[in-house]
Amino acid sequence: MDSGDELPLDQGFFDLGLTSLRLSEIRARLEAELDLDIDATVLFSRPTVDQLVSHLADRLSTPSADQKASHVR
């Protein structure tokens, strides 16, 4: 895939030609951009863009334990 190609949202990451190393790089970038800890297994258990986006949207819309604790103080 070229950088200008449209990404199929329902196709698996490995089917798109991504490697484990590239998925690790993507995970690190998502963590930095979203300020969110993402378990290494997430990109394997949610192996399409659609599934990953849905998971991350849920995580971002649900306050973490740290965020809940800061509101209690």
DRENDO-1510 file (C-alpha; in Angstrom, 1 decimal, always signed):
<recs>
REC; n; res; u; v; w
REC; 1; MET; +0.0; +0.0; +0.0 .
REC; 2; ASP; +1.2; +3.5; -0.8 .
REC; 3; SER; +0.6; +6.3; +1.8 .
REC; 4; GLY; -2.0; +7.8; -0.5 .
REC; 5; ASP; -4.1; +4.6; -0.7 .
REC; 6; GLU; -7.4; +4.4; +1.1 .
REC; 7; LEU; -7.2; +1.9; +4.0 .
REC; 8; PRO; -9.8; -0.9; +4.0 .
REC; 9; LEU; -11.3; -0.7; +7.5 .
REC; 10; ASP; -12.4; -4.3; +7.7 .
REC; 11; GLN; -9.3; -6.0; +6.4 .
REC; 12; GLY; -6.8; -7.5; +8.9 .
REC; 13; PHE; -3.5; -5.7; +9.7 .
REC; 14; PHE; -1.5; -8.7; +8.5 .
REC; 15; ASP; -3.6; -9.0; +5.3 .
REC; 16; LEU; -2.6; -5.4; +4.7 .
REC; 17; GLY; +1.1; -6.4; +4.8 .
REC; 18; LEU; +1.8; -5.0; +8.3 .
REC; 19; THR; +4.4; -6.9; +10.4 .
REC; 20; SER; +4.5; -7.3; +14.2 .
REC; 21; LEU; +7.3; -4.7; +14.3 .
REC; 22; ARG; +5.2; -2.2; +12.4 .
REC; 23; LEU; +2.2; -2.9; +14.7 .
REC; 24; SER; +4.4; -2.2; +17.7 .
REC; 25; GLU; +5.4; +1.1; +16.1 .
REC; 26; ILE; +1.8; +2.0; +15.4 .
REC; 27; ARG; +0.8; +1.1; +19.0 .
REC; 28; ALA; +3.6; +3.4; +20.4 .
REC; 29; ARG; +2.4; +6.2; +18.2 .
REC; 30; LEU; -1.2; +5.7; +19.3 .
REC; 31; GLU; -0.2; +5.7; +22.9 .
REC; 32; ALA; +1.7; +9.0; +22.5 .
REC; 33; GLU; -1.0; +10.7; +20.4 .
REC; 34; LEU; -3.9; +9.6; +22.6 .
REC; 35; ASP; -2.1; +9.7; +26.0 .
REC; 36; LEU; -3.3; +6.2; +26.6 .
REC; 37; ASP; -1.7; +2.9; +27.6 .
REC; 38; ILE; -2.5; +0.2; +25.0 .
REC; 39; ASP; -1.7; -3.4; +25.8 .
REC; 40; ALA; +0.5; -5.1; +23.2 .
REC; 41; THR; -2.2; -7.7; +22.6 .
REC; 42; VAL; -4.8; -5.2; +21.6 .
REC; 43; LEU; -3.7; -5.0; +17.9 .
REC; 44; PHE; -3.9; -8.8; +17.7 .
REC; 45; SER; -7.2; -9.3; +19.5 .
REC; 46; ARG; -8.7; -6.4; +17.4 .
REC; 47; PRO; -7.0; -7.1; +14.1 .
REC; 48; THR; -8.8; -4.6; +11.8 .
REC; 49; VAL; -9.0; -0.8; +11.8 .
REC; 50; ASP; -12.7; -0.9; +12.6 .
REC; 51; GLN; -12.2; -3.1; +15.6 .
REC; 52; LEU; -9.3; -1.1; +16.9 .
REC; 53; VAL; -11.0; +2.2; +16.5 .
REC; 54; SER; -14.1; +0.9; +18.3 .
REC; 55; HIS; -12.0; -0.4; +21.2 .
REC; 56; LEU; -10.0; +2.9; +21.5 .
REC; 57; ALA; -13.2; +5.0; +21.3 .
REC; 58; ASP; -14.6; +2.9; +24.2 .
REC; 59; ARG; -11.4; +3.3; +26.2 .
REC; 60; LEU; -11.3; +7.1; +25.6 .
REC; 61; SER; -15.0; +7.6; +26.5 .
REC; 62; THR; -14.7; +5.6; +29.8 .
REC; 63; PRO; -12.8; +7.3; +32.6 .
REC; 64; SER; -9.8; +5.3; +33.9 .
REC; 65; ALA; -9.4; +4.5; +37.6 .
REC; 66; ASP; -6.8; +7.3; +37.8 .
REC; 67; GLN; -9.2; +9.8; +36.3 .
REC; 68; LYS; -12.0; +8.7; +38.7 .
REC; 69; ALA; -9.7; +9.0; +41.7 .
REC; 70; SER; -8.6; +12.5; +40.7 .
REC; 71; HIS; -12.3; +13.6; +40.7 .
REC; 72; VAL; -12.9; +12.2; +44.1 .
REC; 73; ARG; -10.2; +14.3; +45.8 .
</recs>
